[in-house]
């Protein structure tokens, strides 16, 4: 005689939030200002403006673009602004920084749109493993958004979690 298998996790009232569900699909790329500096050190305004005018920006269509500089050079903010302006008609999103910062910003925006009131006084597990790149910053943003609103926050899986927050 076999006993019915009961899913205790499903009956526990725990809500699992998987941050990879908030991953914004799309190609990411890094636009390196270094490649457009004189001797990878100096930005010459006239030459740079000519480059911005002549460059085929359509190649960044529907991409998430991070603008940065891998050379040890001082880039004036207006140069980033010119590149951003040129990318605006094509890119889905443009940020100043590296690809890691881009990913953090994308997750931060997605979490900001999250209606957390549906989780009020609930027990939440923020899933720790994912198949998509989830920056550590995203876990911080989600924790900050949920703290004080939910009954508890745990990290990991239902079978093995780390308590993070408990409402007093």
Number of C-alpha atoms within 10 A of each C-alpha: 3 4 5 6 6 8 8 9 12 10 8 10 11 16 17 17 15 16 22 18 11 18 15 12 9 10 12 17 16 18 19 16 20 19 13 17 19 12 9 15 15 14 20 11 13 8 13 18 14 10 13 17 13 9 10 11 16 12 11 19 15 15 18 23 25 23 20 18 22 12 14 10 14 10 17 10 9 10 16 17 13 15 20 19 13 17 22 15 13 17 19 16 17 21 19 18 16 18 19 14 15 23 22 18 17 20 24 19 14 17 18 13 9 12 9 14 11 10 14 15 14 17 19 23 22 22 19 16 14 11 6 12 12 21 19 9 16 22 20 11 16 20 17 11 16 20 16 16 16 20 17 21 24 22 21 16 15 19 6 9 15 13 12 14 18 13 12 6
